[in-house]
Amino acid sequence: MPKEIVEEIDGMTTNRSRFIVDAVRHELERKRREELLVSLRNPHEESLQVADLGMEDWCAGIPDDVDLVDPASGRAVRWRAGHGWSSFGQE
């Protein structure tokens, strides 16, 4: 790291490592937001098809024997009109 940058950081904070970690986190978040905006401006063709259909119509096209799984809980889920996604047994 250039000496001038280190000196400037040290002039602003007593914890150089924390300052650098915070700066890197901030930059990573900025890059993620930038990538998301690019993605939103140039959506994947299948995303456009789902948007055109609407969620309920798209879900109606999924065969009943296909198990969809909530990645957070690992539980099987299904779409319920007016309620959104719900785990089996919560109907």
Summary of the structure (lengths in Angstrom):
residues: 91
radius of gyration: 22.9
end to end distance: 58.0
largest distance: 63.5
contacts: 160
relative contact order: 0.06
helix: 56%
strand: 12%
